[in-house]
Amino acid sequence: MSALRTERSEFAFATEREIAAKSPTSLKLTLRALREARNLDGLQDCLRLEYRLVCRLLSSHDFSEGIRAAVVDKDRCPKWHPAELADVSPAGVNSYFASLGGHELRL
């Protein structure tokens, strides 16, 4: 985000604005998932990671809030929790990546 702010082009401005409107938690989860996927052994490991994240995201506040803002109320003003990238804790992000135990995807 800071790199987009310093570029000062219309594309960078529009991209930063678009990204800033998204769930801060989802943004951090996505970045970490992409970084972790680089080091995974193959498609099966990537699918396991994706499944783990989706299982947790489905019950998250931001998932239901995004649906409310886009589909139910259609106000396009989601209230993310937490609302700022800086407020998304590493422990919170880690919780999405933790093992599902006996509910892990089996391929």
N, C-alpha and C positions, 0 to 999 in steps of 0.2 A: 504494500500500500504506500509506503514511503517513497519507493522508487517511482510509482505512478504520479505521486504528488510533485516530485521534483522534475519530471519530464516536461511539463508545461505544454503539452500538445492537446488538441481537442480530443483525440483518441484516448490519451491517458486520462484526461479529465472525465470523459464519459465512462470509461472503464472503471475508474476509481469510484465514481458515483454509483454505478451499477453494483459493484462488489459491496460497497458500504451499506447498501440497502438489504443485504442478505443476512441471514442468521450468523452472528459472530461465532457461535459454537460450531455450526456447520462448516464455516470457512476454515476454522482451525482443524477440524476433523478431516476435511478434504485435503488440506495441505499435508498433514501428517500421513494420511493414507497413501497419497501419491508418493511421498518420500519412502515409506515402508515398502510399497509395492516394487520399487526399483531393486530391492534386495531379496525379494521372495524368489523361490525356486521355479515357480511355474504358475499356470492358470489355476490349478486346484488350490494352491495357497492363496492366490488373489481372491478367488471365490469365497474361501473360508473367511478371509478378512472382511470382505464386503458383506457377507451374511451376518457376521458378528456386529458390524456397525449398524446395519439395517434393523436387526432385532432390537437394538438399544434405541435407535432413533425413532422407531415407531411409537415408543411409549414416552418420548421426550416432550417437554413443554413446547419447544420451538416447532416441532412437526405439527402438532395440533393447532398452534397459533398461526402457522403459515397457511394451513387449510382454512382456518376461520377467516383470515384476512383476505384470501384470494377467492374462496368458494362460497363460504357461508354468508358473511356480512358484506363481502366484496368492497371493503373500505380501503384495501391495499395499504393498510397501516399496521403491520404486525408489531407487536410489543415483545421483542426478543428478551430472553432471560438467560444469561446476562445480556445487557443491551450493547455493550462495547467490547471490542476485541481484547482490550487490555484487561477486562474483567473475567475473561475465560481462563480459569485456572488450569495449570498443568495436570493437577489431580483430576479435575473434571474431564479433561480430554482423555487421560489414561483410563478412566472408568469405562469409556466406550470401547477401548481396545482390549480390555481384560477378557480372559477366557470365559466362555459360556458353560464350562464344565461339561456335563453330560448332554448338553444341548448343542454342542458344536456341530457344524455341518460335516456330514460324512459323505465322501465321494468315492 
